[in-house]
């Protein structure tokens, strides 16, 4: 082999021997939370709760968060939804003079490459 062939062979060997990782192995999952009450409807911001190594770990953390919130509020929620990558829980709590107060927690598990604060509304 000539030197150029050796160089090419080493290059080809290096490229094919380099480890290939699936996207799920490199991507962390981020748990986002948005808390809405009467006063901030439409103004609530997504904040990071934590990051995890997998979507399953993220959703397990969502369930832990929901349990903790239910204990804190101490009332049965009006509505609770847990889906594949998101969850929400809603309370309507009566306040002064019979006024109802909305408490809503939304959760999203997203790859760390996606930021819900930068997502455009789709009108859905």
N, C-alpha and C positions, 0 to 999 in steps of 0.2 A: 504494500500500500504506500502511496505517496503521502506526504504530509497533509495535503489538502483533503485527501480521502480520510485520513485519520481524524482530522479536525471535524469533518462532517459526521463521521461515525460517532465521535464523542458527543457532538451536539445532538444528534438523533437519540443517542442513548440517554443523555441528560433530559431531553424533553419527554421521552416516554417513561423514564424512570421516576420523574417528579411525581410526588403523591397528588392524587386527585381527591378532593374532599367534596362531598355533596353540599349543596347550599345550606341545608338544614344543620350541618355540622359547624358551619362558620357563623351563621346568623344567630344572634341572641334574640330573644323575644322580650318585648317591653310591655309591662302592664301600665296602662293609662287609666286615669280616673277623672271624671267630671262630676262635680257636685252642684246641683241646681236647687235653689229655694225660690220662693215667690219673687224676691227682690232682684235676682240676677237671671231670670229667664231670658234666654237669648244672649246672655253675656258671659255665661260660665265658660271657663277655660279648661282644657285638658292639662293634667299634670302627671308626671311620672311617679308611679308608686314604687316599682322595682323592676329589675330585669331578671330573666331566667334563661336557662340553657335550651328550653324546648317549649313548644306551644302547650303541650300537656302540663308541664310544670307551671306555666303561666295561668292556665285555666284552673289548676288546683289552687293557686294563690288567690284567684278571683273568688272561689268558693269560700276560702278562709276569710277574705275581706267581707263577704256578705254575711257570714255567721257573726263576725265581730260587730258589724253595723247593726244587725238585728238585736244583739244584746244591748248595744248602746241606746238605741231608740226605745227598745222595750215594748213595742207594739207590733202587731201582725201587719206586714206590709199589704198594701192594696193590690200591688201587682209585682211579680217577680219573674224575670225571664233569664234563662241561661242558655245561650246558643253555642255554636262551635267556637267562635273567637270573641264573643262579646256577651255582656250581661247587663241587666239594669234592674233596679229595685226602686219602688215608688211608695211613698206614704202620703196620705192626706190627713193632717193632724188638725183637730179643731183647736182654735186659739181663743183670744179675747172676743167677746160679743159674737161667738159662733163663727168667726171667720176661719176659713179653711186655709191651712198652710201646706204647700207642696214641698216635699223633700224627695229628691231624686238623685240616685247615684248611678252613673253609667260607667262601665268598664270596657276597655278594649285590650286585647292581646294582639300586638302587631310585631312583625319583624323589626329589628332595630333600624332598618333602612327606611321605614315609613313613619312619618310624623303626622298625627291627626290634626295638628294645628295648621298644617300646610295643605290639607286635603281640600279640594274644591267641592262645593255643594253640587249635587247632581239633580236636585229638585225632587228627589224621591222621599 
